[in-house]
Amino acid sequence: MAAPQGLRTPEDAECLADLAWALVEIPAQARSYQLPRDYLDGKQRLLFASEKFRNAFGNLFKAFAMNLCPSVVEAITDRLDVEAWEGTGAEQAQQMWDLNRMPLLSVQVHEEAISTGDQYVIVWPNEAEEIGEGEATVRIFPQDPRQCTVVYDDEDPTEVVLGAKLWCVPMGPDPEATNGTGQRPCVWRCNLYYEDVVVKFQSMECKTDAEMPKLKDWGPFVDEDGDEGGPTVENPTGIVPMFHFAPSARVGGNGVSALRDVIPIQDALNKTISDMLVGGEFAALGQRWAIGVEPDEEEPSGTGQPVRPRFRPGGLADNIWTVEDENAKFGEFTAADLTKFTAVADFFKVSVAQVTGTPVHYMMLSGDFPSGESLKTADARLVKKCERHQTNFGFTWADVMRCALAFDHVSAGDLAPVWDSAATRDEMVEAQTQVFKQQVGVSTQQSLKELGYTEEEVSTMIAQKEENQRKMAIQQVRGFNSGRGGTPMPGIPGGAAGEKQGGTPPPGAEPIPPSGSATG
């Protein structure tokens, strides 16, 4: 398939240079991502395991870990929830967000970005022949960061000018087939994403998933099924459709993993726990000793008589021992104090909290949890960190949705996500605060908004409150008029026969409606 006039092709020198760069850059970055991914999953190194530990436990604790990494990551990701969208095109953005299952997938994007330091999302139109009800016209694809990278503009380091994805596609009917080598045969693919076109390459020979082809072995992608549009596909949006989530990144650079400073402390913690296990195996029980006691007499061969012990239990209690040797002495070595190991382990837990800004009560589940103002103080640093991530990720998510809507020809220049509050909420304290605010003049509507209710919910609650007040006032009038005696007059709620309609209602009550008027 010929490329559209004026667009890049796989034969262009620029594209070949970008391909050569991607073949080097992506595998290099992938190696740096593997360690934090392993630590998050609990696949951790026992760097300090002693020979005695290995002899005592063998492979029993080959991947042992008291894993604090999930607590560090989840403390942040639990506070990164996109609640809604606001601005131009917000309704279309919300619909596309929901159809792409982003309330679920965005959590995975945030966790990957926080744990490894980088995450990528690709936006592209739905290529299905028929798009049914409940399907998005544009798809949002979270990626494996080990397969992707981007290039930022030299003049504007906030703008991505190139995205690249490198991956392998298993060949044959059985993707697990390895031909006895332990390596799957596959075809390697590489896509380059520009603002006006996507250029696709593939390996010309069948390789394995462990053997990436060299530059000379690559050629234009051949779309045998005609599903992907050949080696060059036009991008009508003018936006590079690959987006980079980079927490704590420097300008134009890669992000920083939240586990970068945790991993060395995690190794030290694992070593401490392994030492405690060795201590529990060899020295947790007191070892007894005896001196001045000759060995027991051997049993006479063939007699069947019991051996004559040198010391035996006796006296009034079974734990009193007697011995026939005058110089015999007994004693016991002091058992190992394993609490010293737990104190060191607690030190490392506190160290993780200090270097990451994670509240200590996330690491040490003991004692009373903080509440009220003390909880706000304990969470202050974490809240600030999460708010910075919300700002960072918010700009990227806005770019993602603007690109997705651009494929549907919808302009969304000021579109922005609405985040759930990162602050720890104490509903009792917040409600009491709003009561005090209303006493100094803050409206009920404003108080309800600050408590987190939506505009629709606030309107409904205000209407219900006014309706309840109206009904209560009518009931008070009825009770007042009934207390004056007489038979109620037709059409007058609670009115007395022969009496003048109306009367003085209780303070704050509505006036008695005229005869024949409709009432609540």
C-alpha positions as CSV (number, residue, x, y, z in Angstrom):
1,M,0.0,0.0,0.0
2,A,1.4,3.3,-1.0
3,A,1.8,6.0,1.6
4,P,-0.3,9.2,1.3
5,Q,1.5,11.9,-0.5
6,G,4.1,13.8,1.6
7,L,4.0,11.4,4.6
8,R,7.0,9.5,6.0
9,T,7.6,5.9,4.8
10,P,9.7,3.0,6.3
11,E,12.3,3.7,3.6
12,D,12.9,7.3,4.7
13,A,16.3,8.0,6.3
14,E,14.6,9.8,9.2
15,C,12.4,6.8,10.0
16,L,15.3,4.3,9.8
17,A,17.3,6.5,12.2
18,D,14.4,6.6,14.6
19,L,14.1,2.8,14.3
20,A,17.7,2.3,15.1
21,W,17.3,4.6,18.2
22,A,14.2,2.6,19.4
23,L,16.0,-0.7,19.0
24,V,18.6,0.5,21.5
25,E,16.6,2.7,23.8
26,I,13.6,0.5,24.6
27,P,15.5,-2.6,25.7
28,A,17.8,-0.4,27.9
29,Q,14.8,1.2,29.6
30,A,13.1,-2.2,30.0
31,R,16.0,-3.5,32.1
32,S,15.6,-0.6,34.5
33,Y,11.9,-1.3,34.9
34,Q,12.2,-5.0,35.8
35,L,13.7,-4.5,39.3
36,P,10.9,-2.3,40.7
37,R,8.3,-4.6,39.1
38,D,9.9,-7.6,40.8
39,Y,10.1,-5.9,44.2
40,L,6.4,-4.9,44.0
41,D,5.5,-8.5,43.2
42,G,7.6,-9.8,46.1
43,K,10.3,-11.3,44.0
44,Q,13.2,-9.9,46.0
45,R,16.9,-10.7,46.4
46,L,18.4,-12.1,49.6
47,L,21.6,-10.2,49.1
48,F,22.8,-10.7,52.7
49,A,21.7,-14.3,53.3
50,S,24.5,-16.0,55.2
51,E,25.9,-19.5,54.6
52,K,24.3,-20.6,57.9
53,F,20.9,-19.4,56.7
54,R,21.2,-21.2,53.4
55,N,22.3,-24.4,55.1
56,A,19.5,-24.2,57.6
57,F,16.6,-23.3,55.2
58,G,17.9,-24.3,51.8
59,N,15.5,-23.0,49.1
60,L,12.6,-22.7,51.6
61,F,13.0,-18.9,51.7
62,K,14.6,-18.5,48.3
63,A,12.3,-15.5,47.5
64,F,11.6,-14.5,51.1
65,A,10.5,-10.9,51.8
66,M,8.6,-8.8,54.3
67,N,7.3,-6.8,51.4
68,L,6.7,-3.1,52.1
69,C,6.7,-2.0,48.5
70,P,2.9,-2.4,47.9
71,S,2.2,-0.2,50.9
72,V,4.3,2.6,49.5
73,V,2.8,2.4,46.0
74,E,-0.8,1.8,47.1
75,A,-0.7,4.7,49.6
76,I,-0.3,7.0,46.5
77,T,-2.5,5.2,44.0
78,D,-5.4,4.9,46.4
79,R,-5.7,8.7,46.2
80,L,-5.5,9.0,42.4
81,D,-9.1,8.6,41.3
82,V,-10.6,10.5,38.4
83,E,-14.2,11.3,39.4
84,A,-15.4,13.2,36.3
85,W,-14.5,15.6,33.5
86,E,-15.1,19.3,33.2
87,G,-14.7,21.9,30.4
88,T,-15.5,21.8,26.7
89,G,-16.5,18.3,25.6
90,A,-16.8,17.0,29.1
91,E,-19.9,15.0,28.3
92,Q,-18.3,13.3,25.3
93,A,-15.1,12.7,27.3
94,Q,-17.0,11.1,30.2
95,Q,-18.8,8.8,27.8
96,M,-15.6,7.8,26.1
97,W,-13.8,7.3,29.4
98,D,-16.5,5.0,30.6
99,L,-16.8,3.0,27.4
100,N,-13.0,2.4,27.5
101,R,-13.4,1.1,31.1
102,M,-10.9,3.7,32.3
103,P,-12.2,3.8,35.9
104,L,-10.5,0.4,36.1
105,L,-7.6,0.8,33.6
106,S,-6.6,4.2,34.9
107,V,-5.8,2.5,38.3
108,Q,-3.4,0.1,36.4
109,V,-1.8,3.1,34.6
110,H,-1.2,4.9,37.9
111,E,0.2,1.9,39.7
112,E,2.6,1.1,36.8
113,A,3.7,4.7,36.6
114,I,4.3,5.1,40.3
115,S,6.1,1.7,40.7
116,T,8.3,1.8,37.6
117,G,8.6,5.5,37.0
118,D,7.1,5.5,33.5
119,Q,3.9,4.4,31.8
120,Y,2.5,4.9,28.3
121,V,-1.0,5.1,26.8
122,I,-1.8,4.8,23.0
123,V,-5.0,6.3,21.5
124,W,-6.3,5.1,18.2
125,P,-9.7,4.7,16.5
126,N,-11.6,1.4,17.0
127,E,-10.7,-0.7,13.9
128,A,-13.6,-3.1,14.3
129,E,-15.7,-3.4,11.1
130,E,-18.9,-2.7,13.1
131,I,-18.9,-0.7,16.3
132,G,-21.9,-2.0,18.4
133,E,-23.7,-0.3,21.2
134,G,-21.6,0.1,24.3
135,E,-18.3,0.1,22.3
136,A,-16.1,3.2,22.0
137,T,-15.3,4.7,18.6
138,V,-11.8,5.5,19.8
139,R,-9.8,3.1,22.0
140,I,-7.4,4.0,24.8
141,F,-4.7,1.3,25.2
142,P,-2.5,1.2,28.4
143,Q,0.9,-0.2,27.4
144,D,3.7,-2.3,29.0
145,P,6.4,0.3,29.8
146,R,9.0,-2.2,28.8
147,Q,7.9,-1.9,25.2
148,C,7.6,1.8,24.8
149,T,9.5,5.1,24.9
150,V,9.0,8.7,23.7
151,V,11.1,11.7,22.5
152,Y,10.5,15.2,23.6
153,D,11.0,18.3,21.5
154,D,14.3,20.1,22.1
155,E,12.7,23.5,21.9
156,D,9.6,22.6,23.9
157,P,10.5,19.8,26.2
158,T,6.8,19.4,27.3
159,E,5.8,18.2,23.8
160,V,6.2,14.6,22.6
161,V,7.4,14.5,18.9
162,L,7.9,10.8,18.6
163,G,6.6,7.6,20.3
164,A,7.9,4.1,19.7
165,K,6.7,0.6,20.6
166,L,8.8,-2.6,20.2
167,W,7.3,-6.0,20.8
168,C,7.2,-9.6,19.5
169,V,4.3,-11.6,18.1
170,P,4.4,-15.4,18.7
171,M,4.2,-17.5,15.6
172,G,2.3,-20.7,14.9
173,P,-0.9,-22.2,16.3
174,D,0.5,-22.7,19.8
175,P,2.1,-19.5,21.2
176,E,3.7,-21.6,24.0
177,A,5.5,-23.9,21.6
178,T,9.3,-23.5,22.1
179,N,10.6,-26.3,19.8
180,G,12.6,-27.7,22.8
181,T,14.7,-24.6,23.1
182,G,12.8,-22.7,25.8
183,Q,12.3,-19.8,23.4
184,R,9.2,-19.0,21.4
185,P,9.5,-18.3,17.7
186,C,8.1,-14.9,16.9
187,V,8.0,-12.0,14.5
188,W,9.3,-8.7,16.0
189,R,7.3,-5.5,15.4
190,C,8.1,-1.8,15.9
191,N,5.7,1.1,15.4
192,L,6.9,4.7,15.2
193,Y,4.2,7.3,16.1
194,Y,4.5,10.8,14.6
195,E,2.0,13.7,14.7
196,D,0.9,13.0,11.2
197,V,1.6,9.3,10.5
198,V,2.3,5.9,12.1
199,V,5.2,4.0,10.4
200,K,5.3,0.3,11.0
201,F,8.3,-2.2,10.8
202,Q,8.7,-5.9,11.2
203,S,11.6,-8.4,11.3
204,M,12.1,-10.1,8.0
205,E,13.1,-13.4,9.5
206,C,11.4,-15.4,12.2
207,K,13.3,-14.9,15.4
208,T,12.7,-15.8,19.1
209,D,11.4,-13.7,21.9
210,A,14.9,-13.7,23.4
211,E,16.7,-12.7,20.2
212,M,15.9,-9.2,18.9
213,P,16.8,-8.7,15.2
214,K,19.5,-6.3,14.2
215,L,18.8,-3.2,12.2
216,K,19.6,-4.8,8.8
217,D,17.0,-7.5,9.5
218,W,14.1,-5.1,9.6
219,G,11.7,-4.1,6.8
220,P,8.3,-2.5,6.2
221,F,5.4,-4.2,7.9
222,V,3.4,-6.5,5.6
223,D,-0.3,-6.5,6.5
224,E,-1.3,-9.9,5.1
225,D,-4.9,-9.6,6.4
226,G,-5.4,-6.0,5.5
227,D,-6.5,-5.1,9.0
228,E,-3.9,-2.5,9.9
229,G,-3.5,-0.5,6.8
230,G,0.0,-1.4,5.7
231,P,3.3,0.0,6.8
232,T,2.1,3.7,6.8
233,V,-1.1,4.9,8.3
234,E,-2.2,8.5,8.4
235,N,-2.8,10.2,11.7
236,P,-5.4,13.0,11.1
237,T,-5.2,14.6,14.6
238,G,-1.8,16.3,14.4
239,I,-1.1,14.8,17.9
240,V,1.4,12.0,18.6
241,P,-1.0,9.3,19.8
242,M,1.4,7.9,22.5
243,F,1.3,9.6,25.9
244,H,3.9,9.5,28.7
245,F,3.0,9.4,32.4
246,A,6.2,10.3,34.2
247,P,5.9,10.9,38.0
248,S,8.6,13.2,39.6
249,A,10.3,13.5,36.2
250,R,12.7,16.3,35.3
251,V,11.9,18.4,32.3
252,G,11.9,16.2,29.1
253,G,13.1,13.2,31.0
254,N,11.9,9.9,32.4
255,G,10.0,9.5,35.6
256,V,11.3,8.3,39.0
257,S,10.0,5.1,40.6
258,A,8.5,5.5,44.1
259,L,10.5,2.4,45.0
260,R,13.9,3.8,44.0
261,D,14.9,4.6,47.6
262,V,12.8,1.8,49.1
263,I,14.7,-1.1,47.5
264,P,18.0,-0.8,49.5
265,I,16.0,-0.5,52.8
266,Q,13.9,-3.5,51.8
267,D,17.0,-5.6,51.3
268,A,18.3,-4.6,54.7
269,L,14.9,-5.5,56.2
270,N,14.8,-8.9,54.6
271,K,18.3,-9.6,55.9
272,T,17.2,-8.7,59.5
273,I,14.2,-11.0,59.2
274,S,16.4,-13.8,57.8
275,D,18.8,-13.4,60.8
276,M,15.8,-13.7,63.1
277,L,14.8,-16.9,61.5
278,V,18.3,-18.3,62.0
279,G,18.2,-17.2,65.6
280,G,14.9,-18.8,66.1
281,E,16.2,-22.0,64.6
282,F,19.5,-22.3,66.6
283,A,19.2,-20.2,69.7
284,A,15.6,-19.4,70.6
285,L,15.4,-22.3,73.0
286,G,17.7,-22.4,76.0
287,Q,20.5,-25.0,75.7
288,R,21.3,-27.0,78.9
289,W,24.6,-28.2,80.1
290,A,26.0,-30.7,82.7
291,I,29.5,-31.2,84.1
292,G,30.9,-33.6,86.6
293,V,28.5,-36.4,85.5
294,E,29.9,-39.6,84.1
295,P,28.1,-41.2,81.2
296,D,25.4,-43.7,82.0
297,E,26.4,-47.4,82.3
298,E,26.0,-49.3,79.1
299,E,23.3,-51.9,79.0
300,P,24.8,-55.4,79.4
301,S,24.7,-57.2,76.1
302,G,21.9,-59.6,75.8
303,T,20.6,-59.1,79.4
304,G,17.6,-57.0,78.4
305,Q,18.1,-55.0,81.7
306,P,17.6,-51.2,81.6
307,V,20.6,-49.0,81.8
308,R,21.4,-47.5,85.2
309,P,21.1,-43.7,84.9
310,R,23.5,-41.4,86.7
311,F,20.8,-38.8,87.4
312,R,17.0,-39.3,87.5
313,P,13.9,-37.4,88.5
314,G,12.9,-37.7,92.1
315,G,11.5,-35.9,95.1
316,L,8.0,-34.6,95.4
317,A,7.9,-33.1,91.9
318,D,8.9,-34.5,88.6
319,N,11.1,-31.5,87.7
320,I,13.5,-32.2,90.6
321,W,16.5,-34.2,89.6
322,T,18.9,-36.2,91.8
323,V,22.4,-37.4,90.9
324,E,24.8,-39.8,92.4
325,D,27.9,-37.9,91.4
326,E,29.0,-35.4,94.2
327,N,30.7,-33.0,91.7
328,A,27.9,-32.8,89.2
329,K,26.7,-29.4,88.1
330,F,23.8,-28.4,85.8
331,G,23.0,-25.2,84.0
332,E,21.4,-23.5,81.0
333,F,22.6,-21.0,78.4
334,T,20.4,-17.9,78.0
335,A,18.0,-18.1,75.0
336,A,18.4,-15.6,72.2
337,D,16.4,-12.4,72.6
338,L,14.5,-12.2,69.3
339,T,12.9,-8.9,70.2
340,K,16.2,-7.1,69.3
341,F,15.6,-8.3,65.7
342,T,12.0,-6.9,65.7
343,A,13.3,-3.5,67.0
344,V,15.8,-3.4,64.0
345,A,13.0,-4.4,61.7
346,D,10.8,-1.6,63.0
347,F,13.7,0.9,62.5
348,F,13.8,-0.1,58.8
349,K,10.0,0.3,58.5
350,V,10.2,3.8,59.9
351,S,13.1,4.5,57.5
352,V,10.9,3.6,54.6
353,A,8.2,5.9,55.9
354,Q,10.7,8.8,56.2
355,V,12.2,8.5,52.7
356,T,8.9,8.1,50.9
357,G,6.6,10.3,52.9
358,T,4.3,7.3,53.7
359,P,2.6,7.7,57.1
360,V,4.1,5.4,59.7
361,H,0.8,3.7,60.5
362,Y,0.8,2.3,56.9
363,M,4.0,0.3,57.9
364,M,3.4,-0.6,61.5
365,L,-0.1,-1.8,62.4
366,S,0.2,-1.5,66.2
367,G,-1.1,0.8,68.8
368,D,-3.9,3.4,68.2
369,F,-4.4,4.8,64.8
370,P,-4.3,8.6,64.6
371,S,-7.6,10.4,64.1
372,G,-8.9,13.9,63.7
373,E,-6.2,16.6,63.5
374,S,-3.4,14.1,64.3
375,L,-4.4,12.1,61.2
376,K,-4.3,15.2,59.0
377,T,-0.8,16.0,60.4
378,A,0.4,12.4,59.8
379,D,-0.9,12.4,56.2
380,A,0.1,15.9,55.3
381,R,3.3,15.0,53.3
382,L,1.5,12.1,51.5
383,V,-1.4,14.4,50.6
384,K,0.9,17.0,49.1
385,K,2.7,14.3,47.1
386,C,-0.6,12.9,45.8
387,E,-1.8,16.3,44.8
388,R,1.4,16.9,42.8
389,H,0.8,13.5,41.0
390,Q,-2.8,14.6,40.3
391,T,-1.6,17.8,38.7
392,N,1.1,15.9,36.7
393,F,-1.2,13.0,35.6
394,G,-4.1,15.4,35.1
395,F,-2.3,17.3,32.2
396,T,-1.5,13.9,30.6
397,W,-5.0,12.5,30.9
398,A,-6.4,15.8,29.4
399,D,-4.0,15.3,26.4
400,V,-5.2,11.7,26.1
401,M,-8.9,12.6,26.0
402,R,-8.3,15.6,23.7
403,C,-6.6,13.3,21.2
404,A,-9.4,10.7,21.5
405,L,-12.1,13.3,20.9
406,A,-10.1,14.8,18.0
407,F,-10.5,11.4,16.2
408,D,-14.2,12.0,16.6
409,H,-13.8,15.7,15.4
410,V,-14.7,17.1,18.8
411,S,-12.8,20.1,20.0
412,A,-11.9,20.1,23.8
413,G,-9.4,22.8,24.4
414,D,-10.0,23.4,28.1
415,L,-10.9,19.8,29.1
416,A,-9.6,18.7,32.5
417,P,-10.2,15.8,34.9
418,V,-11.9,16.2,38.3
419,W,-10.0,14.3,40.9
420,D,-11.3,12.9,44.2
421,S,-9.7,14.7,47.1
422,A,-6.3,13.3,48.2
423,A,-6.8,14.4,51.8
424,T,-7.9,12.0,54.4
425,R,-11.5,12.7,55.3
426,D,-13.0,12.6,58.8
427,E,-16.7,13.1,58.0
428,M,-17.7,13.9,61.6
429,V,-15.1,16.7,61.8
430,E,-16.0,18.0,58.4
431,A,-19.7,18.1,59.2
432,Q,-19.0,20.0,62.5
433,T,-16.8,22.5,60.6
434,Q,-19.7,23.2,58.2
435,V,-22.1,23.8,61.0
436,F,-19.7,26.5,62.4
437,K,-19.3,28.0,58.9
438,Q,-23.1,28.3,58.5
439,Q,-23.3,30.1,61.8
440,V,-21.1,32.9,60.4
441,G,-23.0,33.1,57.1
442,V,-21.9,30.3,54.8
443,S,-25.0,29.1,52.8
444,T,-26.3,25.5,53.0
445,Q,-25.6,25.0,49.3
446,Q,-21.9,25.9,49.7
447,S,-21.5,23.7,52.8
448,L,-22.9,20.7,51.0
449,K,-20.6,21.3,48.0
450,E,-17.6,21.5,50.4
451,L,-18.7,18.2,51.9
452,G,-18.3,16.6,48.4
453,Y,-21.9,16.5,47.1
454,T,-22.5,17.2,43.4
455,E,-24.7,20.0,42.1
456,E,-27.5,17.6,41.4
457,E,-27.3,16.1,44.9
458,V,-27.2,19.5,46.5
459,S,-30.3,20.7,44.6
460,T,-32.2,17.5,45.5
461,M,-31.4,17.8,49.2
462,I,-32.3,21.5,49.3
463,A,-35.6,20.8,47.7
464,Q,-36.4,18.0,50.1
465,K,-35.5,20.1,53.1
466,E,-37.8,22.9,51.9
467,E,-40.6,20.5,51.3
468,N,-40.2,18.9,54.8
469,Q,-40.2,22.4,56.4
470,R,-43.4,23.3,54.5
471,K,-45.1,20.1,55.7
472,M,-44.0,20.6,59.2
473,A,-45.4,24.2,59.3
474,I,-48.7,23.0,58.0
475,Q,-48.9,20.3,60.7
476,Q,-48.1,22.9,63.3
477,V,-51.0,25.1,62.1
478,R,-53.3,22.2,62.2
479,G,-52.3,21.4,65.7
480,F,-52.7,25.0,66.8
481,N,-56.2,25.4,65.3
482,S,-57.4,22.0,66.6
483,G,-56.4,23.0,70.1
484,R,-58.9,25.9,69.9
485,G,-61.9,23.5,69.9
486,G,-64.9,23.2,67.7
487,T,-65.6,21.2,64.5
488,P,-63.2,21.9,61.7
489,M,-64.8,23.9,58.8
490,P,-64.7,22.3,55.4
491,G,-61.7,23.4,53.4
492,I,-59.9,24.8,56.5
493,P,-57.2,22.5,57.9
494,G,-57.9,22.2,61.6
495,G,-60.2,25.2,61.6
496,A,-63.0,25.5,64.2
497,A,-66.7,25.8,63.1
498,G,-68.1,29.3,63.4
499,E,-64.7,30.8,64.1
500,K,-63.0,33.4,62.0
501,Q,-60.7,31.8,59.5
502,G,-57.1,32.3,60.1
503,G,-56.1,33.3,63.6
504,T,-52.6,33.9,64.7
505,P,-50.3,31.0,63.7
506,P,-47.4,29.9,65.7
507,P,-44.1,31.8,65.1
508,G,-42.4,30.6,61.9
509,A,-45.6,28.8,60.7
510,E,-47.1,29.5,57.3
511,P,-50.4,31.5,57.3
512,I,-53.6,29.4,57.2
513,P,-54.6,29.0,53.5
514,P,-58.0,30.4,52.5
515,S,-61.0,28.2,52.3
516,G,-61.0,25.9,49.2
517,S,-57.3,26.4,48.4
518,A,-55.1,23.4,47.8
519,T,-52.7,22.4,50.6
520,G,-49.9,20.0,51.0
